[in-house]
Amino acid sequence: MPEIFEDLFDDLGERVDKWYHLKRCDPNYVVHFDDNQTVTLSSNMPKMKSEIERFEGKDGWARFLKFMSEGQTHYEVSIKQVLLKDYPTFLSILKLELVWMALKIHVFDKLHRRARDYFWSERLRRAFTFSSMYLGMSPYRAPATYNLLQYAELAQGIWYPVGGFHRLPRSLESITKKNGGRVLYSSPVKRILVSNDKKREAFGVELENGDRLEADVVISNADLVWTYSNLLPRTSYSQSLEKSQLTCSSISFYWSIKRKIPSLVTHQVFLAKEYRESFDIIFEGHSMPNQPSFYVNVPSRIDPSAAPAGKDAMIVLVPIGHLHANNLSNNWEKIVSHAREFVLHTMENTILQPGDLKEGERFSDLIEAESMNTPHTWEKDLNLFKGSILGLSHNIFQVINFRPHIKHDTIDKMYFVGASTHPGTGVPVVACGSKLTAEKVLNDLKVKIPWDLTVRSNRPITVDPVTDPSGRTTTLNKMSKPWFLDFEEHHWLLSLLMFPLVVLFRLVSY
C-alpha cells in the first residue's frame, strides 16, 4: 500500500523518495504445503496464470480475475470509507451509504468461505486466505472483506524499504526534529495526568523517575488496552476492554545465518496440514498446534545491507494463542523449543537444496546468533496486553464506531493512535489512523489542518494494472448497485432496516 505512505509524507511537506528507497519483492511469496508442493504468488500475471491453471485448470484464470475484481472493490471502498474516515459517535454510523458499503465488501461473510466461490482446490483456498494472519485472525473467522490484502499484494506488489522497515519511523523521527519536535528515550511513563475537576482533562504525563511533563493534549501510541488499564484511572470501560476479543501472539525467532542459503527467497509461508484445526487451536485453545504454520522472512535476499557479506538474516514467525487463563501454567520453555525444532526440521526437509548443507551438517549449525520473542516477552517488554501482537481483533463488533475511539469518551484532551483504536492494525492502517488522530486534535484545538483533506480523500488509488499473458490490461469489473439499494428512491426503507441493525450491533458490542 505504498500510496498511503506517499500521502503521509506529502502531508508533512516531504517526498518519500528523499527518505527511503523501495525495492519490489519478486516473487511475493512461495507457499509450502505439508506434501512438499508449492504455490508461488507473484504480481507477474503471466507467471500467476501458470500457477493458477496448474491447480485450477484452464477456467481457473477467469475465476482468479473475478476474485481480484472483488478484492479491488473491497480495497477501494475500505480505504475511502474506513481508513480515511472517523466514526466518533453512534450517530456517525447511521448513514445510508454504510449499509451499501457493508454489503458491498461482504462484512457478513467469512474469508475462507468466500474463497471457495473462486477456487476449487483446497490448496489455493489456503494460499489465498492465510493473509488474515496479517490481522492476527483466523481465515474462518475474518470477514471476507479482508481478501483486499491479497488483492493489494498481487496488484501492487510487495515493497521492501532498503535498510529495513525501521527506516520509516526513523524518517518520521527526523522530520519531527526538523520541525522542532523533541523525542525522549529511556523515559518510561508511570501514568497519564488527569484533572480531578468536572472538566476531567488530560494535562500531561508523570515519568517513572517522578518528573512531570505537562501538555496541551496527550496522545498515547502504546497498546490501547494496556494504556486504559495501566496509565489511566481504572473504570468499568477499561475492564470491559480486557474482555474484548484479541488477535493472536507469536513465537518469533531472529537468526543470523553464517553463510548464504541460495534456495531461500525473501518471503516464504509454510502451511499446516491440518489447516483449519491449527487455527482453532490458536484462537479457541489459545495454544500452539503440534505442527504449526509459520512464516519466514529473509531480508538479506533483497537487501544486502541486512546481513554481513556472505551471510543471511532470517526472521521466523510462528503464530500462537495469546496469554490466557488456559495457558499460563504451560511449560513455555518446552513450547518454544518445540516450535524451534519444528521450524528447523521442516525447512531442512523442504526447501534446502543439495549443497546448502555440508555433509553431516544440520540447518541449526548455520545459526551463529539468535534472539526471540514469546507471548511473555511481547507482554513484558512491549506492554502488549496478554502478548497479543496486533491488538484488538477486527470482527464486525470491533471495527468503526464499535472499536475504541480515537478520542477518549470521558477524558477531554486524551487521544489514541495505534492498532487497537480506529481504523485498526497494520503499519499502513495505523499510518492512516495517525492522520485521523492528528486531524481530530487540530480540530479540537481549532488549528487549521495544513493538508488538503478534499484532495487527499478523493485522490485516486494507484495500483499496477492486472494484465493477462498477452499483455492486455484486464478490466476488473465493478459491482453494480442493486435497485433496492438506490439511496434516492428508497432512503426511507434503508433507514428503517438500518436502525435496528445498528442498535443490535451496539448492544452486542457492550
C-alpha positions in Angstrom: 0.0 0.0 0.0 2.7 2.5 -1.0 0.3 5.3 -1.8 -0.6 5.6 1.9 3.0 6.4 2.8 3.3 8.7 -0.2 0.3 10.6 1.2 1.7 10.6 4.7 5.0 12.2 3.7 3.2 14.5 1.3 1.1 15.8 4.1 4.3 16.5 6.1 5.7 18.5 3.1 8.2 15.8 2.3 8.9 13.5 -0.6 9.0 9.9 0.4 11.8 9.0 -2.0 14.0 11.5 -0.2 13.9 9.4 3.0 14.0 5.8 1.8 14.1 3.7 -1.4 11.6 0.8 -2.1 12.5 -2.4 -3.8 9.9 -4.8 -5.2 9.9 -8.4 -4.0 9.7 -11.0 -6.7 8.1 -13.4 -6.1 5.7 -12.2 -3.4 5.8 -15.5 -1.6 6.5 -19.1 -2.0 3.8 -21.0 -0.1 4.8 -24.5 1.0 2.3 -27.3 1.8 2.9 -30.4 4.0 3.3 -32.7 1.0 6.2 -30.5 -0.4 4.1 -29.0 -3.1 4.5 -25.2 -3.5 2.5 -22.3 -4.9 4.4 -19.2 -6.0 2.4 -16.0 -5.6 3.5 -13.2 -7.8 2.5 -9.8 -9.2 3.7 -11.0 -12.6 0.4 -12.0 -14.1 1.7 -14.4 -16.8 3.5 -16.3 -14.0 0.4 -16.2 -11.8 -1.7 -17.5 -14.6 0.5 -20.6 -15.0 0.3 -21.2 -11.2 -3.5 -20.8 -11.1 -4.0 -23.1 -14.1 -1.6 -25.7 -12.6 -4.1 -26.3 -9.8 -7.4 -25.0 -11.1 -7.4 -25.9 -14.7 -7.9 -23.5 -17.7 -11.1 -21.9 -16.3 -9.3 -21.1 -13.1 -7.8 -17.9 -14.5 -11.2 -16.4 -15.1 -12.2 -17.2 -11.5 -9.0 -15.7 -10.2 -9.7 -12.4 -12.1 -13.2 -12.3 -10.5 -11.5 -12.8 -7.1 -9.2 -9.9 -7.9 -12.1 -7.8 -9.0 -13.9 -8.4 -5.7 -10.7 -7.7 -3.8 -10.3 -4.4 -5.7 -13.8 -3.3 -4.6 -13.1 -4.3 -1.0 -9.8 -2.4 -1.1 -11.0 0.9 -2.6 -14.2 1.0 -0.5 -12.3 0.2 2.7 -9.7 2.9 2.2 -12.2 5.6 1.3 -14.9 4.7 3.8 -12.9 3.2 6.7 -9.3 4.1 6.7 -9.7 7.7 5.8 -12.8 8.5 7.9 -13.5 8.7 11.6 -16.7 7.5 13.2 -16.6 9.1 16.7 -20.3 8.8 17.6 -23.1 6.3 17.4 -25.0 8.7 15.1 -22.0 8.8 12.7 -22.7 5.3 11.6 -26.4 5.9 11.0 -25.7 6.6 7.3 -27.4 5.0 4.3 -24.1 4.6 2.5 -22.8 2.4 5.2 -25.5 -0.2 4.6 -24.4 -0.5 1.0 -20.8 -0.5 2.0 -21.3 -3.4 4.4 -22.9 -5.5 1.8 -20.5 -4.4 -1.0 -17.5 -5.5 1.0 -19.1 -8.7 2.4 -18.5 -8.0 6.1 -21.0 -10.7 7.0 -19.3 -13.4 5.0 -16.0 -15.2 6.1 -12.7 -15.1 4.2 -12.2 -18.8 3.7 -15.9 -19.4 2.8 -15.7 -16.7 0.2 -12.6 -18.1 -1.3 -14.5 -21.3 -2.1 -16.6 -19.3 -4.6 -13.5 -18.7 -6.7 -11.1 -21.6 -6.1 -12.0 -25.2 -6.4 -8.7 -26.6 -4.9 -8.3 -26.5 -1.2 -4.6 -25.8 -1.9 -5.4 -22.4 -3.5 -8.1 -21.6 -0.9 -5.4 -21.8 1.7 -2.9 -19.9 -0.3 -5.3 -17.0 -0.8 -6.6 -16.9 2.8 -3.6 -17.2 5.1 -3.2 -13.4 4.8 -5.8 -13.0 7.5 -2.9 -13.6 9.9 -1.6 -10.2 9.0 -4.5 -9.1 11.2 -3.9 -11.8 13.7 -7.2 -13.6 12.8 -8.3 -17.0 11.6 -9.5 -17.0 7.9 -12.5 -18.9 9.2 -13.5 -16.0 11.4 -12.2 -13.0 9.5 -14.7 -11.1 7.4 -14.4 -11.7 3.7 -13.6 -8.0 3.3 -10.0 -8.8 4.1 -9.3 -10.5 0.8 -8.3 -6.9 0.0 -5.0 -7.9 1.5 -4.2 -10.5 -1.2 -5.5 -8.1 -3.9 -3.2 -5.3 -2.7 -0.2 -7.6 -2.8 -0.9 -9.1 -6.1 -2.0 -5.9 -7.8 0.6 -3.5 -6.3 3.3 -5.9 -5.3 5.2 -6.2 -2.0 7.7 -3.5 -1.5 10.7 -3.5 0.9 12.3 -0.3 2.2 16.1 -0.7 1.7 17.8 -0.5 5.1 14.8 -2.2 6.9 11.3 -1.2 7.9 12.7 0.8 10.7 13.7 3.4 8.1 10.0 4.6 8.2 9.9 5.5 11.9 13.4 6.8 11.8 12.4 9.1 8.9 9.4 10.3 10.8 11.6 11.0 13.8 14.0 13.1 11.7 11.1 15.1 10.3 9.7 15.6 13.8 13.1 17.0 14.9 13.4 19.1 11.8 10.1 20.8 12.7 11.1 21.5 16.3 9.9 18.3 18.0 11.7 16.6 20.8 12.0 12.8 21.3 12.8 11.4 24.8 14.3 8.0 25.1 14.6 5.8 28.2 11.7 7.8 29.8 9.0 5.3 30.8 5.7 6.8 31.7 4.2 5.9 35.0 0.8 7.5 34.5 -1.2 10.0 32.4 -2.1 13.1 34.5 -5.9 13.7 34.6 -7.5 16.6 36.4 -9.9 15.8 39.2 -12.3 18.6 38.5 -15.5 18.4 36.5 -13.7 19.0 33.2 -11.7 15.8 33.5 -8.9 16.7 31.2 -5.5 15.1 30.5 -2.8 17.6 31.0 0.5 15.6 30.8 2.3 12.5 32.0 4.3 11.5 35.0 7.5 9.5 34.3 8.8 6.6 36.4 11.5 8.9 37.8 8.9 11.3 39.1 9.3 14.0 36.5 6.1 15.6 35.2 5.7 16.7 31.6 2.7 18.9 31.1 1.0 19.3 27.7 -2.0 20.8 25.9 -3.1 17.3 24.8 -1.9 13.7 25.5 -1.7 11.1 22.7 -0.9 7.5 23.6 0.6 5.3 21.0 1.2 2.5 23.5 -1.1 -0.6 23.3 -4.6 0.9 23.9 -5.8 -1.8 26.3 -2.6 -1.6 28.3 -3.0 2.3 28.4 -6.5 2.1 29.7 -5.5 -0.5 32.3 -2.2 0.9 33.5 -1.8 4.6 32.7 -5.4 5.9 33.1 -7.8 5.7 36.1 -9.4 2.3 36.1 -13.1 2.3 35.0 -15.7 -0.2 34.0 -14.9 0.5 30.4 -11.2 -0.4 30.9 -12.3 -3.6 32.5 -14.6 -4.4 29.6 -11.8 -3.8 27.1 -9.8 -6.5 28.9 -12.6 -8.9 27.9 -12.5 -7.9 24.2 -11.5 -10.4 21.5 -7.8 -10.2 20.8 -5.5 -11.1 18.0 -3.0 -13.9 18.3 0.5 -13.8 19.7 3.7 -15.3 18.2 6.9 -17.0 18.9 9.4 -15.1 16.8 13.0 -16.1 16.1 15.7 -13.8 14.7 18.6 -15.7 13.3 22.0 -14.7 11.9 23.0 -17.4 9.4 26.7 -17.8 8.9 26.5 -18.2 5.1 24.1 -17.5 2.4 21.5 -20.2 1.5 20.6 -19.6 -2.2 17.4 -21.7 -2.1 15.7 -19.2 0.3 13.6 -16.4 -1.1 12.5 -13.2 0.7 9.1 -14.4 1.8 8.1 -18.0 2.5 5.0 -19.4 4.2 4.6 -22.9 5.5 1.0 -24.0 5.9 0.0 -26.7 8.4 -1.6 -30.0 7.1 -4.5 -29.6 9.5 -5.2 -26.0 8.3 -8.5 -25.3 10.0 -7.7 -27.3 13.1 -4.5 -25.3 13.6 -6.4 -22.0 13.7 -8.9 -23.5 16.1 -6.0 -24.4 18.4 -4.6 -20.9 18.2 -7.8 -18.9 18.6 -10.0 -21.2 20.7 -7.5 -23.2 22.6 -5.0 -20.3 23.0 -2.1 -22.7 22.3 0.2 -23.8 19.5 -0.5 -26.6 17.1 1.8 -29.6 17.2 2.6 -28.9 13.6 2.1 -25.1 13.2 2.1 -22.9 10.2 4.9 -20.4 10.1 6.3 -17.5 8.1 10.0 -17.0 7.1 11.4 -13.6 6.0 15.0 -13.4 4.6 15.5 -9.6 4.2 19.1 -10.1 3.1 17.8 -11.8 -0.1 16.6 -8.4 -1.3 18.7 -6.0 0.8 22.4 -6.9 1.1 22.7 -4.4 4.0 20.5 -6.7 6.2 23.4 -9.0 6.8 27.2 -9.0 6.6 28.7 -10.0 3.2 28.3 -13.7 2.6 25.8 -14.2 5.3 22.0 -14.2 5.7 19.5 -12.7 8.1 16.3 -14.6 8.9 13.1 -13.9 10.8 10.7 -16.7 11.6 7.2 -16.1 13.0 5.2 -18.9 14.5 1.6 -17.9 15.4 0.4 -19.0 18.8 -2.5 -18.1 21.1 -2.2 -15.0 23.3 -1.7 -15.4 27.0 -4.9 -16.8 28.6 -6.0 -18.5 31.8 -5.8 -21.7 29.9 -2.1 -21.5 29.1 -0.5 -19.6 31.9 0.7 -22.8 33.6 2.1 -24.2 30.3 5.8 -25.2 30.0 6.7 -22.3 27.8 10.3 -23.3 27.5 9.2 -26.7 26.1 6.7 -25.0 23.7 9.4 -22.6 22.4 11.9 -25.4 22.0 9.3 -27.5 20.0 8.5 -24.5 17.7 12.2 -24.0 17.0 12.9 -27.7 16.3 9.8 -28.0 14.1 10.8 -25.0 12.0 14.3 -26.2 11.6 13.2 -29.7 10.7 10.6 -28.5 8.2 12.9 -26.1 6.4 15.7 -28.7 6.3 13.4 -31.2 4.7 11.6 -29.0 2.3 13.4 -26.0 0.9 17.1 -26.7 1.4 18.8 -27.9 -1.8 21.8 -30.2 -2.3 24.8 -28.1 -1.5 23.1 -25.8 1.0 24.4 -28.0 3.8 27.7 -29.8 4.1 28.0 -33.5 4.8 26.9 -34.2 8.4 25.7 -30.6 8.9 22.3 -29.6 10.2 20.5 -26.4 9.5 20.7 -25.4 13.2 24.5 -25.5 12.8 24.3 -22.5 10.5 22.7 -20.3 13.2 25.5 -18.2 14.7 23.4 -15.8 16.7 19.8 -15.9 17.9 17.2 -13.8 19.7 13.5 -14.4 20.2 10.2 -13.1 21.4 7.4 -15.1 23.0 3.9 -14.1 24.3 5.6 -13.3 27.7 8.2 -11.0 26.2 5.7 -9.3 24.0 3.7 -8.5 27.1 6.6 -7.7 29.5 9.0 -5.8 27.2 6.5 -4.1 24.8 3.4 -3.8 27.1 1.2 -5.7 24.6 -1.8 -6.8 26.6 -1.7 -10.6 27.0 1.1 -10.7 24.5 -1.4 -10.1 21.6 0.9 -8.8 18.9 -1.7 -7.0 16.8 -4.1 -5.6 19.4 -7.9 -6.0 19.4 -9.4 -8.3 16.8 -11.2 -7.0 13.7 -14.5 -8.8 13.9 -17.6 -6.8 12.9 -18.3 -5.9 16.5 -14.8 -4.3 16.9 -14.5 -2.0 13.9 -15.5 1.5 13.0 -17.6 3.0 15.9 -17.5 -0.2 17.8 -13.7 0.0 18.1 -12.2 2.1 20.9 -12.4 5.7 19.7 -9.5 8.0 18.7 -10.6 10.4 21.5 -11.3 9.3 25.0 -15.1 9.4 25.6 -15.0 10.9 29.1 -11.5 12.5 29.5 -11.0 15.6 27.4 -7.7 16.2 25.6 -6.9 12.5 25.7 -6.3 10.8 22.3 -5.1 7.4 21.0 -3.3 6.1 17.9 -2.2 2.5 17.1 -3.5 -1.0 16.4 -6.4 -1.1 18.8 -8.1 2.2 18.0 -9.8 3.1 14.8 -9.2 2.2 12.0 -7.1 -0.8 13.1 -3.9 -2.8 12.9 -1.0 -3.0 10.5 1.6 -0.3 9.6 -0.3 1.2 6.7 -3.6 1.2 8.6 -2.0 2.8 11.7 -0.4 5.4 9.4 -4.0 6.3 8.2 -5.1 6.3 11.9 -2.3 8.7 12.8 -3.6 11.2 10.3 -7.2 10.8 11.7 -5.8 11.4 15.2 -3.9 14.5 14.1 -6.9 15.9 12.4 -9.1 15.3 15.5 -6.5 17.1 17.7 -6.1 20.0 15.4 -9.9 20.4 15.0 -10.4 20.3 18.8 -7.6 22.9 19.2 -9.2 25.0 16.4 -6.0 24.9 14.4 -6.2 24.8 10.7 -5.3 21.4 9.2 -2.2 22.1 7.0 -3.1 19.4 4.4 -6.0 19.5 1.9 -8.5 16.9 3.1 -10.6 17.1 0.0 -7.7 16.3 -2.3 -6.5 13.5 -0.1 -9.8 11.8 0.5 -10.6 11.9 -3.3 -7.1 11.0 -4.5 -7.4 8.1 -6.9 -5.8 4.9 -5.6 -2.9 3.9 -7.8 -2.4 0.2 -8.5 -0.5 -1.7 -11.1 -3.0 -2.8 -13.7 -3.6 -6.5 -13.9 -2.7 -7.9 -17.3 -3.3 -11.2 -19.0 -0.3 -13.0 -20.6 -0.9 -11.3 -23.9 -0.1 -8.0 -22.2 -3.6 -6.6 -22.5 -4.9 -4.8 -19.4 -7.7 -6.9 -17.8 -10.7 -4.9 -16.8 -11.7 -5.6 -13.2 -15.4 -5.5 -13.2 -17.1 -3.2 -10.7 -20.1 -4.3 -8.6 -23.3 -2.6 -9.7 -25.8 -1.3 -7.2 -29.0 -3.3 -6.9 -32.2 -1.4 -7.5 -33.4 -1.9 -3.9 -30.4 -0.1 -2.5 -30.8 3.1 -4.6 -30.4 5.8 -2.0 -32.6 8.4 -3.6 -35.6 6.2 -4.3 -35.6 4.1 -1.1 -33.8 6.0 1.6 -36.8 5.7 4.0 -36.7 1.9 3.7 -33.0 1.8 4.3 -33.4 3.9 7.4 -36.0 1.5 8.8 -33.8 -1.5 8.1 -30.6 0.0 9.3 -31.6 1.5 12.6 -32.5 -1.7 14.5 -29.5 -3.5 13.0 -27.0 -0.9 14.2 -28.7 -0.8 17.7 -28.4 -4.6 17.9 -24.7 -4.4 17.0 -24.1 -1.7 19.6 -25.8 -3.7 22.3 -23.9 -6.8 21.5 -20.6 -4.9 21.4 -21.2 -4.0 25.1 
